[in-house]
Structure formats: C-alpha cells, structure tokens
Amino acid sequence: MADRMSTRLRYDRIRDKGAISRTVNGHLKRKARASKAARMSKLIQGGKFPYTPAIQSWISAQLGLPFSQITEADAKALVKK
C-alpha cells in the first residue's frame, strides 16, 4: 500500500502544477489568438458584408459593439490596424 501524502503537500503540489499549467496554456492561447486574428483579417478582406456569424462575432468582440451597429467601414478599418 502506498504511503499517503499529507494534505498540505498534496495541496502545494496541486497549486504548483496549476501555476505551470496556466503558464503553458497562456502561451498556447496567445498563439491561437494571433492565428485567429490573422485568419479573420484575411476573411474580412476577401469577403462581402454582411459576413458569416463567426466573423460577425469576432468583429463584435474586437470592437465591443453589437454587430447590428457595425458598418462595413468599421470592419475594414479593424483589419487595417
């Protein structure tokens, strides 16, 4: 039978592994956000207004407005940034 760890050691291990996991996942998420921004920018440049729901959602999140209040000029200006 395996020896049991003390509660404190177990929680310390959980805390430490969580911190490492958040760091690793943060780097992966940063890469994924950059990749998605590039992909969406390319789709906006080549597409016609109104865009597909996925692009609409991304534009809304970037501008902080509902898509119904966003014009094509706003979307094109977002890509130029």
N, C-alpha and C positions, 0 to 999 in steps of 0.2 A: 504494500500500500504506500502510496506517495505521501511525503511529508506535506502538511498544509502550510501555506504561506500565511503570514499574519495579515490581518485586514489592511493595516497601514501600508505594507509592502505591495499588496495587491492593488490598492488604490493609487499608490505612487506610480506603479507600472502602467496602469490604465491612463493616468494623467500624462505621463511621458510619451506613451505611444500615440495618444490623441494629438498631442502637440506636433509630433513628427508627421502624422497623417494629414493634419490641417496644412502644414507647410508644403508637403508634396502635392496635395490636391490643389492648393492655391496656385502653384506653378502650372499645373495642368490646366486649371480653369483659365488662367491668364492667357495661355497659348490658344485655348479653344475660343475665347472671346475675340482675340485678334484674328483668328482664322474666320470666324463667323462674320466679323465686321468686313473683312476683305471680300468674302463671298457675297454678302448682302449688297455691298457697294457695287460690285460687278453686275448683279442682277438689276439694281436700280438704274444703272447707266444704260443697260441694254433693254430694259423692259418699258412697258407703257403704263401710264397712270390710268385707273387705279391698279395697284399691284396685288399680288396674291396675299392671302391672310397672314402668312408667315412674315412676309416683308412688311406688311402694314403694322404688325405687332412690333417688329424690331424698330421701325421708324418711330412709332409712338413712344416706345421705351427710351429711345435716344433723345427725342425732343421733349418728352414729358407732357405731351398733349394727346388727346384722343384723335384717332385717325380722321374722324369726320371734320376736324378743324385744321387739318394739314393740307396744304396745296402742293401741286407738283413742283413748284419753285422751291418750297421748303425742303422737299425730298432731294432735289438736285443739289441744293446748297449744302445739305448734310453730307453728300458724297464728296463735294469739293473740299471739305475741311481737312 
